[in-house]
Amino acid sequence: MDTDGNTYTYLQGLHYAVGTPLSLTATSGTLACTQVLADRVTDAISGYNGTLGTTSATLDLGTRTLNDLSMSINLANTNYTLTNTQAPLNSVSKTGQLSIQSVVVGHDAMQPMVALGYSATLPNAQNIGGVVVLSCK
């Protein structure tokens, strides 16, 4: 059960990342973001069923957006790539079948991290989700 009173079965789960919220001070420039850690990819049928291979994006400090997000997923020995052209930071965004929620975290505004929760419907109609943390430099 979560703090909102929602209950879950053993096939469902909660994905979460723990971090200190961070305010960005720079107002221009871009940072390259790469995956530093990720939990297992889950699906609605069998629970933990896949891995997140690589994730990359660009953080635009001027527009406060995460741009050109690309996630490489292996689920049940099938590879998928999830993409999002532009998503606002510290917000929820949906592009096509991919939904993401991002939060800027860390202790160094010059090298922030972005905690990213995602859910998607794959081409085979399978629903997946997980969490990834990106380091931006």
N, CA, C and O atoms as CSV, one atom per row, in Angstrom:
chain,resi,resn,atom,element,x,y,z
A,1,MET,N,N,0.851,-1.166,0.000
A,1,MET,CA,C,0.000,0.000,0.000
A,1,MET,C,C,0.903,1.236,0.000
A,1,MET,O,O,1.915,1.275,0.700
A,2,ASP,N,N,0.532,2.233,-0.782
A,2,ASP,CA,C,1.315,3.467,-0.782
A,2,ASP,C,C,0.665,4.514,0.124
A,2,ASP,O,O,-0.372,4.257,0.735
A,3,THR,N,N,1.283,5.698,0.204
A,3,THR,CA,C,0.793,6.727,1.115
A,3,THR,C,C,-0.557,7.302,0.701
A,3,THR,O,O,-1.209,7.971,1.502
A,4,ASP,N,N,-0.988,7.051,-0.538
A,4,ASP,CA,C,-2.303,7.505,-0.993
A,4,ASP,C,C,-3.389,6.459,-0.751
A,4,ASP,O,O,-4.556,6.698,-1.059
A,5,GLY,N,N,-3.015,5.304,-0.205
A,5,GLY,CA,C,-3.985,4.262,0.068
A,5,GLY,C,C,-4.190,3.288,-1.076
A,5,GLY,O,O,-5.039,2.403,-0.980
A,6,ASN,N,N,-3.435,3.428,-2.156
A,6,ASN,CA,C,-3.538,2.492,-3.275
A,6,ASN,C,C,-2.876,1.175,-2.886
A,6,ASN,O,O,-1.844,1.169,-2.215
A,7,THR,N,N,-3.470,0.058,-3.308
A,7,THR,CA,C,-2.883,-1.247,-3.028
A,7,THR,C,C,-2.424,-1.874,-4.334
A,7,THR,O,O,-2.899,-1.521,-5.414
A,8,TYR,N,N,-1.491,-2.813,-4.214
A,8,TYR,CA,C,-0.858,-3.412,-5.387
A,8,TYR,C,C,-0.771,-4.918,-5.217
A,8,TYR,O,O,-0.676,-5.422,-4.098
A,9,THR,N,N,-0.805,-5.638,-6.342
A,9,THR,CA,C,-0.615,-7.078,-6.321
A,9,THR,C,C,0.871,-7.361,-6.497
A,9,THR,O,O,1.659,-6.442,-6.719
A,10,TYR,N,N,1.254,-8.635,-6.399
A,10,TYR,CA,C,2.657,-8.992,-6.559
A,10,TYR,C,C,3.157,-8.737,-7.987
A,10,TYR,O,O,4.366,-8.659,-8.206
A,11,LEU,N,N,2.255,-8.608,-8.949
A,11,LEU,CA,C,2.664,-8.320,-10.321
A,11,LEU,C,C,2.815,-6.827,-10.578
A,11,LEU,O,O,3.335,-6.423,-11.619
A,12,GLN,N,N,2.374,-6.027,-9.657
A,12,GLN,CA,C,2.533,-4.591,-9.794
A,12,GLN,C,C,3.656,-4.152,-8.877
A,12,GLN,O,O,4.146,-4.929,-8.058
A,13,GLY,N,N,4.050,-2.927,-9.018
A,13,GLY,CA,C,5.089,-2.439,-8.136
A,13,GLY,C,C,5.216,-0.941,-8.231
A,13,GLY,O,O,4.638,-0.291,-9.101
A,14,LEU,N,N,5.974,-0.429,-7.329
A,14,LEU,CA,C,6.254,0.992,-7.320
A,14,LEU,C,C,7.715,1.188,-7.677
A,14,LEU,O,O,8.596,0.527,-7.128
A,15,HIS,N,N,7.957,2.083,-8.580
A,15,HIS,CA,C,9.317,2.446,-8.934
A,15,HIS,C,C,9.590,3.799,-8.296
A,15,HIS,O,O,8.734,4.684,-8.321
A,16,TYR,N,N,10.765,3.960,-7.732
A,16,TYR,CA,C,11.057,5.243,-7.120
A,16,TYR,C,C,12.560,5.500,-7.116
A,16,TYR,O,O,13.372,4.576,-7.165
A,17,ALA,N,N,12.899,6.768,-7.057
A,17,ALA,CA,C,14.276,7.209,-6.893
A,17,ALA,C,C,14.292,8.170,-5.727
A,17,ALA,O,O,13.345,8.933,-5.535
A,18,VAL,N,N,15.353,8.141,-4.949
A,18,VAL,CA,C,15.492,9.024,-3.806
A,18,VAL,C,C,16.594,10.020,-4.114
A,18,VAL,O,O,17.691,9.635,-4.519
A,19,GLY,N,N,16.306,11.292,-3.923
A,19,GLY,CA,C,17.313,12.318,-4.174
A,19,GLY,C,C,16.897,13.637,-3.580
A,19,GLY,O,O,15.731,13.833,-3.238
A,20,THR,N,N,17.841,14.538,-3.457
A,20,THR,CA,C,17.576,15.873,-2.950
A,20,THR,C,C,17.200,16.776,-4.116
A,20,THR,O,O,18.000,16.936,-5.039
A,21,PRO,N,N,16.010,17.371,-4.108
A,21,PRO,CA,C,15.631,18.286,-5.196
A,21,PRO,C,C,16.685,19.389,-5.355
A,21,PRO,O,O,17.237,19.879,-4.370
A,22,LEU,N,N,16.953,19.767,-6.594
A,22,LEU,CA,C,18.006,20.734,-6.896
A,22,LEU,C,C,17.468,21.807,-7.829
A,22,LEU,O,O,16.840,21.494,-8.841
A,23,SER,N,N,17.709,23.060,-7.497
A,23,SER,CA,C,17.352,24.171,-8.382
A,23,SER,C,C,18.530,24.466,-9.298
A,23,SER,O,O,19.674,24.548,-8.851
A,24,LEU,N,N,18.240,24.622,-10.569
A,24,LEU,CA,C,19.287,24.964,-11.533
A,24,LEU,C,C,19.502,26.474,-11.524
A,24,LEU,O,O,18.542,27.246,-11.517
A,25,THR,N,N,20.764,26.889,-11.525
A,25,THR,CA,C,21.079,28.318,-11.479
A,25,THR,C,C,21.437,28.884,-12.848
A,25,THR,O,O,21.166,30.053,-13.120
A,26,ALA,N,N,22.038,28.079,-13.705
A,26,ALA,CA,C,22.434,28.552,-15.046
A,26,ALA,C,C,21.185,28.794,-15.890
A,26,ALA,O,O,20.191,28.082,-15.750
A,27,THR,N,N,21.238,29.795,-16.765
A,27,THR,CA,C,20.086,30.140,-17.599
A,27,THR,C,C,20.355,29.945,-19.080
A,27,THR,O,O,19.519,30.292,-19.914
A,28,SER,N,N,21.517,29.391,-19.417
A,28,SER,CA,C,21.807,29.101,-20.822
A,28,SER,C,C,22.795,27.948,-20.893
A,28,SER,O,O,23.469,27.621,-19.916
A,29,GLY,N,N,22.866,27.341,-22.069
A,29,GLY,CA,C,23.775,26.230,-22.288
A,29,GLY,C,C,23.049,24.896,-22.274
A,29,GLY,O,O,21.853,24.818,-21.993
A,30,THR,N,N,23.801,23.850,-22.585
A,30,THR,CA,C,23.266,22.490,-22.580
A,30,THR,C,C,24.240,21.566,-21.867
A,30,THR,O,O,25.443,21.819,-21.819
A,31,LEU,N,N,23.703,20.510,-21.326
A,31,LEU,CA,C,24.498,19.482,-20.669
A,31,LEU,C,C,24.128,18.134,-21.273
A,31,LEU,O,O,22.955,17.867,-21.536
A,32,ALA,N,N,25.134,17.279,-21.492
A,32,ALA,CA,C,24.897,15.926,-21.980
A,32,ALA,C,C,24.576,15.033,-20.792
A,32,ALA,O,O,25.304,15.037,-19.799
A,33,CYS,N,N,23.496,14.270,-20.883
A,33,CYS,CA,C,23.045,13.418,-19.781
A,33,CYS,C,C,23.149,11.950,-20.184
A,33,CYS,O,O,22.736,11.559,-21.276
A,34,THR,N,N,23.709,11.146,-19.281
A,34,THR,CA,C,23.827,9.711,-19.518
A,34,THR,C,C,23.363,8.946,-18.281
A,34,THR,O,O,23.398,9.452,-17.160
A,35,GLN,N,N,22.941,7.749,-18.516
A,35,GLN,CA,C,22.407,6.881,-17.463
A,35,GLN,C,C,23.493,6.506,-16.464
A,35,GLN,O,O,24.577,6.072,-16.853
A,36,VAL,N,N,23.200,6.676,-15.164
A,36,VAL,CA,C,24.114,6.210,-14.127
A,36,VAL,C,C,23.534,5.019,-13.366
A,36,VAL,O,O,24.284,4.193,-12.846
A,37,LEU,N,N,22.220,4.925,-13.297
A,37,LEU,CA,C,21.600,3.743,-12.699
A,37,LEU,C,C,20.152,3.649,-13.141
A,37,LEU,O,O,19.523,4.640,-13.511
A,38,ALA,N,N,19.643,2.424,-13.092
A,38,ALA,CA,C,18.248,2.177,-13.486
A,38,ALA,C,C,17.765,0.933,-12.756
A,38,ALA,O,O,18.542,0.024,-12.465
A,39,ASP,N,N,16.467,0.908,-12.467
A,39,ASP,CA,C,15.911,-0.308,-11.904
A,39,ASP,C,C,15.496,-1.231,-13.043
A,39,ASP,O,O,15.629,-0.874,-14.213
A,40,ARG,N,N,15.000,-2.399,-12.709
A,40,ARG,CA,C,14.566,-3.349,-13.722
A,40,ARG,C,C,13.299,-2.839,-14.392
A,40,ARG,O,O,12.456,-2.216,-13.747
A,41,VAL,N,N,13.171,-3.101,-15.659
A,41,VAL,CA,C,11.956,-2.766,-16.400
A,41,VAL,C,C,10.894,-3.791,-16.014
A,41,VAL,O,O,11.155,-4.994,-15.995
A,42,THR,N,N,9.692,-3.298,-15.707
A,42,THR,CA,C,8.612,-4.213,-15.349
A,42,THR,C,C,7.507,-4.142,-16.383
A,42,THR,O,O,7.346,-3.144,-17.086
A,43,ASP,N,N,6.759,-5.214,-16.458
A,43,ASP,CA,C,5.576,-5.206,-17.304
A,43,ASP,C,C,4.374,-5.614,-16.470
A,43,ASP,O,O,4.521,-6.119,-15.357
A,44,ALA,N,N,3.210,-5.395,-17.004
A,44,ALA,CA,C,1.980,-5.643,-16.260
A,44,ALA,C,C,1.624,-7.129,-16.191
A,44,ALA,O,O,0.700,-7.507,-15.473
A,45,ILE,N,N,2.344,-7.969,-16.926
A,45,ILE,CA,C,2.001,-9.388,-16.975
A,45,ILE,C,C,2.841,-10.209,-16.006
A,45,ILE,O,O,2.301,-10.991,-15.224
A,46,SER,N,N,4.157,-10.035,-16.052
A,46,SER,CA,C,5.028,-10.910,-15.262
A,46,SER,C,C,5.935,-10.176,-14.286
A,46,SER,O,O,6.846,-10.790,-13.730
A,47,GLY,N,N,5.721,-8.901,-14.063
A,47,GLY,CA,C,6.565,-8.166,-13.125
A,47,GLY,C,C,7.899,-7.818,-13.748
A,47,GLY,O,O,7.948,-7.333,-14.878
A,48,TYR,N,N,8.991,-8.059,-13.022
A,48,TYR,CA,C,10.333,-7.745,-13.528
A,48,TYR,C,C,10.640,-8.625,-14.721
A,48,TYR,O,O,10.670,-9.851,-14.616
A,49,ASN,N,N,10.867,-7.991,-15.851
A,49,ASN,CA,C,11.000,-8.780,-17.059
A,49,ASN,C,C,12.034,-8.230,-18.032
A,49,ASN,O,O,12.236,-8.815,-19.097
A,50,GLY,N,N,12.696,-7.124,-17.702
A,50,GLY,CA,C,13.617,-6.568,-18.674
A,50,GLY,C,C,14.668,-5.674,-18.048
A,50,GLY,O,O,14.718,-5.487,-16.832
A,51,THR,N,N,15.505,-5.129,-18.915
A,51,THR,CA,C,16.575,-4.240,-18.470
A,51,THR,C,C,16.600,-2.994,-19.347
A,51,THR,O,O,16.228,-3.019,-20.520
A,52,LEU,N,N,17.046,-1.922,-18.743
A,52,LEU,CA,C,17.261,-0.675,-19.457
A,52,LEU,C,C,18.750,-0.621,-19.763
A,52,LEU,O,O,19.570,-0.463,-18.859
A,53,GLY,N,N,19.099,-0.754,-21.050
A,53,GLY,CA,C,20.509,-0.816,-21.433
A,53,GLY,C,C,21.197,0.522,-21.326
A,53,GLY,O,O,22.129,0.685,-20.539
A,54,THR,N,N,20.746,1.482,-22.111
A,54,THR,CA,C,21.344,2.816,-22.083
A,54,THR,C,C,20.249,3.863,-22.198
A,54,THR,O,O,19.196,3.626,-22.789
A,55,THR,N,N,20.520,5.018,-21.622
A,55,THR,CA,C,19.631,6.163,-21.734
A,55,THR,C,C,20.494,7.396,-21.914
A,55,THR,O,O,21.511,7.554,-21.237
A,56,SER,N,N,20.090,8.270,-22.827
A,56,SER,CA,C,20.814,9.522,-23.019
A,56,SER,C,C,19.825,10.634,-23.349
A,56,SER,O,O,18.718,10.386,-23.826
A,57,ALA,N,N,20.253,11.864,-23.083
A,57,ALA,CA,C,19.432,13.043,-23.367
A,57,ALA,C,C,20.321,14.275,-23.274
A,57,ALA,O,O,21.490,14.190,-22.897
A,58,THR,N,N,19.756,15.404,-23.620
A,58,THR,CA,C,20.426,16.696,-23.461
A,58,THR,C,C,19.557,17.568,-22.584
A,58,THR,O,O,18.352,17.684,-22.809
A,59,LEU,N,N,20.168,18.185,-21.583
A,59,LEU,CA,C,19.446,19.093,-20.705
A,59,LEU,C,C,19.690,20.514,-21.198
A,59,LEU,O,O,20.829,20.982,-21.207
A,60,ASP,N,N,18.634,21.199,-21.605
A,60,ASP,CA,C,18.737,22.590,-22.072
A,60,ASP,C,C,18.468,23.500,-20.881
A,60,ASP,O,O,17.347,23.564,-20.378
A,61,LEU,N,N,19.499,24.201,-20.438
A,61,LEU,CA,C,19.391,25.053,-19.254
A,61,LEU,C,C,18.565,26.306,-19.513
A,61,LEU,O,O,17.991,26.867,-18.580
A,62,GLY,N,N,18.495,26.751,-20.758
A,62,GLY,CA,C,17.716,27.937,-21.098
A,62,GLY,C,C,16.220,27.679,-21.083
A,62,GLY,O,O,15.452,28.467,-20.531
A,63,THR,N,N,15.812,26.588,-21.682
A,63,THR,CA,C,14.379,26.267,-21.761
A,63,THR,C,C,13.911,25.361,-20.635
A,63,THR,O,O,12.714,25.124,-20.476
A,64,ARG,N,N,14.872,24.848,-19.840
A,64,ARG,CA,C,14.555,23.924,-18.743
A,64,ARG,C,C,13.811,22.698,-19.266
A,64,ARG,O,O,12.778,22.294,-18.734
A,65,THR,N,N,14.379,22.118,-20.334
A,65,THR,CA,C,13.790,20.919,-20.930
A,65,THR,C,C,14.824,19.814,-21.052
A,65,THR,O,O,16.026,20.072,-21.114
A,66,LEU,N,N,14.343,18.593,-21.086
A,66,LEU,CA,C,15.153,17.420,-21.374
A,66,LEU,C,C,14.863,17.067,-22.824
A,66,LEU,O,O,13.737,16.711,-23.171
A,67,ASN,N,N,15.886,17.168,-23.672
A,67,ASN,CA,C,15.702,17.013,-25.112
A,67,ASN,C,C,16.346,15.733,-25.631
A,67,ASN,O,O,17.316,15.228,-25.066
A,68,ASP,N,N,15.785,15.229,-26.713
A,68,ASP,CA,C,16.328,14.067,-27.429
A,68,ASP,C,C,16.570,12.867,-26.517
A,68,ASP,O,O,17.617,12.223,-26.590
A,69,LEU,N,N,15.602,12.575,-25.666
A,69,LEU,CA,C,15.685,11.423,-24.776
A,69,LEU,C,C,15.608,10.142,-25.599
A,69,LEU,O,O,14.731,9.995,-26.450
A,70,SER,N,N,16.525,9.224,-25.342
A,70,SER,CA,C,16.530,7.929,-26.009
A,70,SER,C,C,16.820,6.851,-24.967
A,70,SER,O,O,17.811,6.918,-24.241
A,71,MET,N,N,15.936,5.859,-24.911
A,71,MET,CA,C,16.064,4.771,-23.947
A,71,MET,C,C,16.089,3.442,-24.694
A,71,MET,O,O,15.201,3.162,-25.499
A,72,SER,N,N,17.099,2.630,-24.430
A,72,SER,CA,C,17.247,1.325,-25.065
A,72,SER,C,C,16.835,0.247,-24.061
A,72,SER,O,O,17.461,0.094,-23.012
A,73,ILE,N,N,15.788,-0.489,-24.388
A,73,ILE,CA,C,15.212,-1.474,-23.467
A,73,ILE,C,C,15.278,-2.864,-24.073
A,73,ILE,O,O,15.019,-3.045,-25.263
A,74,ASN,N,N,15.632,-3.856,-23.240
A,74,ASN,CA,C,15.543,-5.252,-23.637
A,74,ASN,C,C,14.485,-5.887,-22.745
A,74,ASN,O,O,14.636,-5.944,-21.525
A,75,LEU,N,N,13.425,-6.357,-23.364
A,75,LEU,CA,C,12.318,-6.967,-22.633
A,75,LEU,C,C,12.038,-8.333,-23.239
A,75,LEU,O,O,11.662,-8.439,-24.406
A,76,ALA,N,N,12.222,-9.371,-22.445
A,76,ALA,CA,C,11.987,-10.751,-22.896
A,76,ALA,C,C,12.741,-11.037,-24.199
A,76,ALA,O,O,12.183,-11.602,-25.140
A,77,ASN,N,N,14.007,-10.642,-24.238
A,77,ASN,CA,C,14.902,-10.862,-25.383
A,77,ASN,C,C,14.485,-10.131,-26.652
A,77,ASN,O,O,14.862,-10.537,-27.751
A,78,THR,N,N,13.716,-9.065,-26.513
A,78,THR,CA,C,13.356,-8.203,-27.637
A,78,THR,C,C,13.796,-6.787,-27.296
A,78,THR,O,O,13.545,-6.301,-26.193
A,79,ASN,N,N,14.455,-6.122,-28.249
A,79,ASN,CA,C,14.951,-4.768,-28.019
A,79,ASN,C,C,13.960,-3.728,-28.518
A,79,ASN,O,O,13.347,-3.880,-29.574
A,80,TYR,N,N,13.819,-2.667,-27.729
A,80,TYR,CA,C,12.947,-1.546,-28.058
A,80,TYR,C,C,13.716,-0.254,-27.786
A,80,TYR,O,O,14.587,-0.210,-26.918
A,81,THR,N,N,13.388,0.788,-28.533
A,81,THR,CA,C,13.934,2.108,-28.268
A,81,THR,C,C,12.770,3.059,-28.039
A,81,THR,O,O,11.880,3.187,-28.880
A,82,LEU,N,N,12.787,3.727,-26.886
A,82,LEU,CA,C,11.777,4.721,-26.556
A,82,LEU,C,C,12.406,6.094,-26.698
A,82,LEU,O,O,13.541,6.305,-26.269
A,83,THR,N,N,11.673,7.040,-27.300
A,83,THR,CA,C,12.227,8.376,-27.498
A,83,THR,C,C,11.211,9.450,-27.124
A,83,THR,O,O,10.000,9.234,-27.165
A,84,ASN,N,N,11.742,10.602,-26.764
A,84,ASN,CA,C,10.939,11.789,-26.497
A,84,ASN,C,C,11.766,12.981,-26.949
A,84,ASN,O,O,12.892,13.159,-26.484
A,85,THR,N,N,11.229,13.798,-27.845
A,85,THR,CA,C,11.957,14.925,-28.405
A,85,THR,C,C,12.221,16.012,-27.386
A,85,THR,O,O,13.334,16.532,-27.314
A,86,GLN,N,N,11.213,16.367,-26.593
A,86,GLN,CA,C,11.383,17.441,-25.616
A,86,GLN,C,C,10.374,17.284,-24.486
A,86,GLN,O,O,9.178,17.114,-24.723
A,87,ALA,N,N,10.878,17.343,-23.244
A,87,ALA,CA,C,10.013,17.230,-22.069
A,87,ALA,C,C,10.438,18.268,-21.040
A,87,ALA,O,O,11.633,18.451,-20.807
A,88,PRO,N,N,9.478,18.951,-20.420
A,88,PRO,CA,C,9.830,19.932,-19.393
A,88,PRO,C,C,10.414,19.246,-18.160
A,88,PRO,O,O,9.994,18.149,-17.793
A,89,LEU,N,N,11.383,19.899,-17.526
A,89,LEU,CA,C,11.958,19.367,-16.289
A,89,LEU,C,C,10.978,19.549,-15.137
A,89,LEU,O,O,10.131,20.441,-15.162
A,90,ASN,N,N,11.104,18.703,-14.143
A,90,ASN,CA,C,10.272,18.764,-12.941
A,90,ASN,C,C,8.792,18.764,-13.282
A,90,ASN,O,O,8.002,19.517,-12.712
A,91,SER,N,N,8.437,17.902,-14.222
A,91,SER,CA,C,7.064,17.869,-14.706
A,91,SER,C,C,6.768,16.503,-15.308
A,91,SER,O,O,7.632,15.628,-15.360
A,92,VAL,N,N,5.540,16.338,-15.756
A,92,VAL,CA,C,5.094,15.131,-16.431
A,92,VAL,C,C,4.898,15.448,-17.907
A,92,VAL,O,O,4.411,16.523,-18.258
A,93,SER,N,N,5.278,14.512,-18.768
A,93,SER,CA,C,5.156,14.722,-20.209
A,93,SER,C,C,4.736,13.417,-20.869
A,93,SER,O,O,5.150,12.337,-20.447
A,94,LYS,N,N,3.921,13.521,-21.898
A,94,LYS,CA,C,3.522,12.337,-22.672
A,94,LYS,C,C,3.714,12.631,-24.150
A,94,LYS,O,O,3.225,13.632,-24.675
A,95,THR,N,N,4.438,11.732,-24.807
A,95,THR,CA,C,4.650,11.807,-26.245
A,95,THR,C,C,4.325,10.443,-26.824
A,95,THR,O,O,5.021,9.467,-26.542
A,96,GLY,N,N,3.277,10.364,-27.629
A,96,GLY,CA,C,2.880,9.071,-28.180
A,96,GLY,C,C,2.542,8.105,-27.066
A,96,GLY,O,O,1.675,8.381,-26.237
A,97,GLN,N,N,3.227,6.969,-27.044
A,97,GLN,CA,C,2.957,5.928,-26.051
A,97,GLN,C,C,3.887,5.995,-24.846
A,97,GLN,O,O,3.844,5.113,-23.988
A,98,LEU,N,N,4.744,7.044,-24.764
A,98,LEU,CA,C,5.709,7.177,-23.659
A,98,LEU,C,C,5.318,8.323,-22.740
A,98,LEU,O,O,5.128,9.454,-23.186
A,99,SER,N,N,5.198,8.020,-21.454
A,99,SER,CA,C,4.970,9.044,-20.424
A,99,SER,C,C,6.187,9.091,-19.521
A,99,SER,O,O,6.712,8.052,-19.122
A,100,ILE,N,N,6.639,10.311,-19.194
A,100,ILE,CA,C,7.772,10.442,-18.282
A,100,ILE,C,C,7.472,11.508,-17.234
A,100,ILE,O,O,6.701,12.441,-17.457
A,101,GLN,N,N,8.108,11.331,-16.093
A,101,GLN,CA,C,8.079,12.339,-15.049
A,101,GLN,C,C,9.515,12.555,-14.624
A,101,GLN,O,O,10.209,11.604,-14.263
A,102,SER,N,N,9.973,13.815,-14.666
A,102,SER,CA,C,11.362,14.103,-14.337
A,102,SER,C,C,11.460,15.020,-13.128
A,102,SER,O,O,10.600,15.870,-12.895
A,103,VAL,N,N,12.542,14.823,-12.358
A,103,VAL,CA,C,12.850,15.675,-11.216
A,103,VAL,C,C,14.357,15.894,-11.209
A,103,VAL,O,O,15.126,14.934,-11.246
A,104,VAL,N,N,14.781,17.159,-11.161
A,104,VAL,CA,C,16.205,17.477,-11.074
A,104,VAL,C,C,16.630,17.288,-9.623
A,104,VAL,O,O,16.009,17.834,-8.711
A,105,VAL,N,N,17.697,16.509,-9.413
A,105,VAL,CA,C,18.184,16.201,-8.066
A,105,VAL,C,C,19.706,16.336,-8.020
A,105,VAL,O,O,20.363,16.472,-9.051
A,106,GLY,N,N,20.239,16.296,-6.824
A,106,GLY,CA,C,21.687,16.304,-6.641
A,106,GLY,C,C,22.131,17.383,-5.680
A,106,GLY,O,O,21.340,17.926,-4.908
A,107,HIS,N,N,23.445,17.685,-5.747
A,107,HIS,CA,C,24.043,18.679,-4.851
A,107,HIS,C,C,24.867,19.707,-5.610
A,107,HIS,O,O,25.385,20.646,-5.005
A,108,ASP,N,N,25.000,19.551,-6.924
A,108,ASP,CA,C,25.834,20.447,-7.723
A,108,ASP,C,C,25.030,20.920,-8.933
A,108,ASP,O,O,24.774,20.144,-9.854
A,109,ALA,N,N,24.633,22.190,-8.931
A,109,ALA,CA,C,23.824,22.732,-10.027
A,109,ALA,C,C,24.583,22.750,-11.350
A,109,ALA,O,O,23.969,22.861,-12.411
A,110,MET,N,N,25.909,22.643,-11.302
A,110,MET,CA,C,26.705,22.607,-12.536
A,110,MET,C,C,26.757,21.191,-13.123
A,110,MET,O,O,27.047,21.021,-14.307
A,111,GLN,N,N,26.480,20.188,-12.304
A,111,GLN,CA,C,26.447,18.792,-12.746
A,111,GLN,C,C,25.236,18.100,-12.114
A,111,GLN,O,O,25.391,17.209,-11.279
A,112,PRO,N,N,24.028,18.515,-12.518
A,112,PRO,CA,C,22.818,17.952,-11.903
A,112,PRO,C,C,22.551,16.525,-12.357
A,112,PRO,O,O,23.141,16.026,-13.315
A,113,MET,N,N,21.658,15.902,-11.647
A,113,MET,CA,C,21.156,14.600,-12.040
A,113,MET,C,C,19.665,14.747,-12.282
A,113,MET,O,O,19.018,15.614,-11.696
A,114,VAL,N,N,19.123,13.904,-13.139
A,114,VAL,CA,C,17.694,13.922,-13.421
A,114,VAL,C,C,17.146,12.528,-13.133
A,114,VAL,O,O,17.536,11.549,-13.770
A,115,ALA,N,N,16.238,12.456,-12.166
A,115,ALA,CA,C,15.537,11.206,-11.883
A,115,ALA,C,C,14.327,11.167,-12.810
A,115,ALA,O,O,13.550,12.120,-12.873
A,116,LEU,N,N,14.179,10.069,-13.518
A,116,LEU,CA,C,13.165,9.979,-14.559
A,116,LEU,C,C,12.351,8.698,-14.375
A,116,LEU,O,O,12.887,7.594,-14.475
A,117,GLY,N,N,11.069,8.851,-14.109
A,117,GLY,CA,C,10.153,7.715,-14.091
A,117,GLY,C,C,9.476,7.631,-15.449
A,117,GLY,O,O,9.137,8.658,-16.037
A,118,TYR,N,N,9.277,6.425,-15.950
A,118,TYR,CA,C,8.679,6.286,-17.278
A,118,TYR,C,C,7.682,5.132,-17.305
A,118,TYR,O,O,7.789,4.165,-16.551
A,119,SER,N,N,6.725,5.269,-18.189
A,119,SER,CA,C,5.829,4.165,-18.525
A,119,SER,C,C,5.549,4.261,-20.016
A,119,SER,O,O,5.527,5.354,-20.582
A,120,ALA,N,N,5.336,3.125,-20.642
A,120,ALA,CA,C,5.124,3.116,-22.089
A,120,ALA,C,C,4.289,1.917,-22.489
A,120,ALA,O,O,4.248,0.904,-21.790
A,121,THR,N,N,3.631,2.047,-23.611
A,121,THR,CA,C,2.967,0.927,-24.250
A,121,THR,C,C,3.799,0.577,-25.473
A,121,THR,O,O,3.973,1.398,-26.373
A,122,LEU,N,N,4.308,-0.642,-25.501
A,122,LEU,CA,C,5.160,-1.097,-26.607
A,122,LEU,C,C,4.313,-1.428,-27.833
A,122,LEU,O,O,3.091,-1.529,-27.727
A,123,PRO,N,N,4.949,-1.598,-28.998
A,123,PRO,CA,C,4.192,-1.914,-30.214
A,123,PRO,C,C,3.322,-3.171,-30.099
A,123,PRO,O,O,2.317,-3.295,-30.799
A,124,ASN,N,N,3.706,-4.103,-29.218
A,124,ASN,CA,C,2.901,-5.319,-29.034
A,124,ASN,C,C,1.803,-5.122,-27.994
A,124,ASN,O,O,1.192,-6.096,-27.555
A,125,ALA,N,N,1.542,-3.870,-27.590
A,125,ALA,CA,C,0.506,-3.470,-26.629
A,125,ALA,C,C,0.862,-3.805,-25.184
A,125,ALA,O,O,0.016,-3.682,-24.299
A,126,GLN,N,N,2.092,-4.224,-24.935
A,126,GLN,CA,C,2.541,-4.520,-23.576
A,126,GLN,C,C,2.877,-3.218,-22.850
A,126,GLN,O,O,3.534,-2.340,-23.410
A,127,ASN,N,N,2.424,-3.099,-21.604
A,127,ASN,CA,C,2.705,-1.915,-20.798
A,127,ASN,C,C,3.917,-2.164,-19.925
A,127,ASN,O,O,4.016,-3.201,-19.269
A,128,ILE,N,N,4.852,-1.200,-19.914
A,128,ILE,CA,C,6.070,-1.330,-19.122
A,128,ILE,C,C,6.298,-0.059,-18.317
A,128,ILE,O,O,5.641,0.958,-18.539
A,129,GLY,N,N,7.244,-0.132,-17.374
A,129,GLY,CA,C,7.605,1.051,-16.603
A,129,GLY,C,C,8.889,0.833,-15.848
A,129,GLY,O,O,9.377,-0.291,-15.731
A,130,GLY,N,N,9.442,1.939,-15.325
A,130,GLY,CA,C,10.676,1.861,-14.547
A,130,GLY,C,C,11.173,3.244,-14.173
A,130,GLY,O,O,10.495,4.250,-14.379
A,131,VAL,N,N,12.378,3.268,-13.616
A,131,VAL,CA,C,13.030,4.502,-13.196
A,131,VAL,C,C,14.472,4.474,-13.662
A,131,VAL,O,O,15.129,3.434,-13.620
A,132,VAL,N,N,14.962,5.627,-14.106
A,132,VAL,CA,C,16.366,5.775,-14.482
A,132,VAL,C,C,16.857,7.108,-13.934
A,132,VAL,O,O,16.094,8.072,-13.857
A,133,VAL,N,N,18.128,7.164,-13.555
A,133,VAL,CA,C,18.758,8.399,-13.104
A,133,VAL,C,C,19.856,8.753,-14.091
A,133,VAL,O,O,20.713,7.932,-14.416
A,134,LEU,N,N,19.811,10.005,-14.565
A,134,LEU,CA,C,20.788,10.504,-15.524
A,134,LEU,C,C,21.738,11.478,-14.838
A,134,LEU,O,O,21.316,12.275,-14.000
A,135,SER,N,N,23.013,11.414,-15.189
A,135,SER,CA,C,24.002,12.386,-14.738
A,135,SER,C,C,24.273,13.326,-15.898
A,135,SER,O,O,24.540,12.884,-17.016
A,136,CYS,N,N,24.202,14.637,-15.629
A,136,CYS,CA,C,24.339,15.632,-16.697
A,136,CYS,C,C,25.596,16.459,-16.477
A,136,CYS,O,O,25.813,17.006,-15.395
A,137,LYS,N,N,26.425,16.546,-17.519
A,137,LYS,CA,C,27.680,17.304,-17.444
A,137,LYS,C,C,27.898,18.104,-18.702
A,137,LYS,O,O,28.902,18.806,-18.822
